[in-house]
Amino acid sequence: MSRKLVTPLLRPPHHGEDGDVPGWVMITVMSAGIVAILTAIAGPELARILEQALASVGG
């Protein structure tokens, strides 16, 4: 095959964007913050519910 035909097949297409890294970092940090806040607020209640459920199954 001609090199002109093979080269584009071996190289991924370039769309002119390298991605939005700061946006993904912000989303990841905000998601971790939301999980931490929800765990702090609802964690003890969820632990109590889990303990009750395990106690009822274990007999």
N, C-alpha and C positions, 0 to 999 in steps of 0.2 A: 504494500500500500504506500501511497504517497505520504510524506511526512506532514503535509498540510491537512490531510484527512485524519491522521492518527493523533496528532498533538492535542486537538481540542477534546478528544475522547478521554485522554489521560489526565487532563487538568480540570479541576472543578470550576464551574462557571463563577466569574467574579461579578457581583452585582453592584459594586461601588460602596458597600456598607460593610463595616467590620462588626456590627452589632452595637447594642446599646448597653455597654457594661455598667455604667453608673445606674441606669434604670433597674437592671437586674439586681445589683447590690442593694439598692434601696428597697426593692420588693422583698428580698430575702431578709434584710434586717427588720423591716416592718412586720413580716410574718412571724419571725422569731419573737419579736416584742409582743405581738398579740397572743401567741401561745404562752409566753411567760406570764402575762397578765391574767389570762384565763385560768392558768394552772394555779396561780396564787389565790385567785378568788374562789374557784370551784374545786380545787384540789382536795381539800379536806372532806367535802361532801361526797365527791366521787369516790374517795377512798372508803368512806363509810358505806356507801352503796355497794361497792365491790366486796367489802368484808361481809356484809349481810347476805349477799348473793352466794358467796362461797360457803358461808356457814349453813345456809339453808340446803345447799346441795350436798355438803359433806355430812350433814345429819349430826 
